[in-house]
Each structure stands twice: as C-alpha cells, then as structure tokens.
Amino acid sequence: MQDRLLREKEEQQEREREQKKLVMEEKIREWLKIKRERERQEHLVKQRKDTEEMQRQQEKQREIECKSQQKYRDWLQKKNQEKLEKENKEKCNNIIFVSELYWLYFACYLIIVMDSFHSGPYENLHPAPSFYNPIPWKPIHIPPPQTSPNKTSERKPQRQKKIKQNPLFTYRQRNTASTTRFLNRR
C-alpha cells in the first residue's frame, strides 16, 4: 500500500508538473505573442519615423534646390541687365563721341572761316600778346639781376646833349602877328 500511495503521489506530482509545465508553456506562448506584437508595433513606428524623416529631408532638399534656382535666375537676370546697361552706355558714349567730333569739326571749320575772314591788311595791327599770365591776380616773380664783379655799380655820368637849333630860328625873328601866335602856342 505504501507503494501504491507512493506511486499515486508520484503520479500526482507528475501530473501537477505536467500541468505546471503546460501552464508555463501557455504563459510563455502568450508572452512571446505579446512580445512579437510589441516588436512589430515598434518596428512599424520606427519605419514611419524613418519615412517621415526621409520625406522631410527630401522636402528640404527640394526647397534648397528651388531657392538656388531662384537665386541663379536672379543673378542671371542681373548680369543680363548689367550687360544691357553697359551696351546702352557704350552706344550713348559713341553717340556723344560722334556728336563731339561733329562739334569739333564744326569749330575747326569756323576757325578756318573766321581766319580767312579776318586776314587782310589790318591783321597785324594788334598782334597776340607774347606772354600769358596763368594766374592774373598773383604778381609774377622776377628775380633781381645779378651784378658781375667786373662791372661797377656806379653810373657813368651822362653827356650833355647839344641842342640843335632849327635853322629857321637861328636868325632873329621879328615881332609879327605870326610869330606871336607861334610863341603863344608854346
């Protein structure tokens, strides 16, 4: 009987172990299932974040490309405008140059015509001045003359000039009306 009891007890224990084992296996399966579900959820969340991040980066890249294209277009437009302004300025300068040449030619022509008009017997009555003072309000500095040691600084006495008398008046004049008029004139 003891044997039997021992056997039954052992069988009982064996069954309990089996039951515990089954319960444990069932819990493990549930836990694994929950864990897999969580991992799957986490993986999905991570995938979503990665795709969102990729989309943000692509959007940023597109914006940068758009801005760079806009800046390039602005730069190109500015360069073209500067080129047009430069060409217009050159044309304007050419026009001004041509008009200046025209006026220069016209002025030369006038000078030639006026020279030919003014030439004649009275041309040299008033010759052009030989000196031109560029600053008329300032006096011209003239250095004092240097005396050489050979020359003396004393002045030579001037000779008295003989007064030549007119041969008409050498003889004594009479007191006539014409002589009195002549004397009164002096």
C-alpha positions, 0 to 999 in steps of 0.5 A: 500500500505504501507503494501504491500511495507512493506511486499515486503521489508520484503520479500526482506530482507528475501530473501537477508538473505536467500541468505546471509545465503546460501552464508555463508553456501557455504563459510563455506562448502568450508572452512571446505573442505579446512580445512579437506584437510589441516588436512589430508595433515598434518596428512599424513606428520606427519605419514611419519615423524613418519615412517621415524623416526621409520625406522631410529631408527630401522636402528640404532638399527640394526647397534648397534646390528651388531657392538656388534656382531662384537665386541663379535666375536672379543673378542671371537676370542681373548680369543680363541687365548689367550687360544691357546697361553697359551696351546702352552706355557704350552706344550713348558714349559713341553717340556723344563721341560722334556728336563731339567730333561733329562739334569739333569739326564744326569749330575747326571749320569756323576757325578756318572761316573766321581766319580767312575772314579776318586776314587782310591788311589790318591783321597785324595791327594788334598782334597776340600778346607774347606772354600769358599770365596763368594766374592774373591776380598773383604778381609774377616773380622776377628775380633781381639781376645779378651784378658781375664783379667786373662791372661797377655799380656806379653810373657813368655820368651822362653827356650833355646833349647839344641842342640843335637849333632849327635853322629857321630860328637861328636868325632873329625873328621879328615881332609879327602877328605870326610869330606871336601866335607861334610863341603863344602856342608854346 
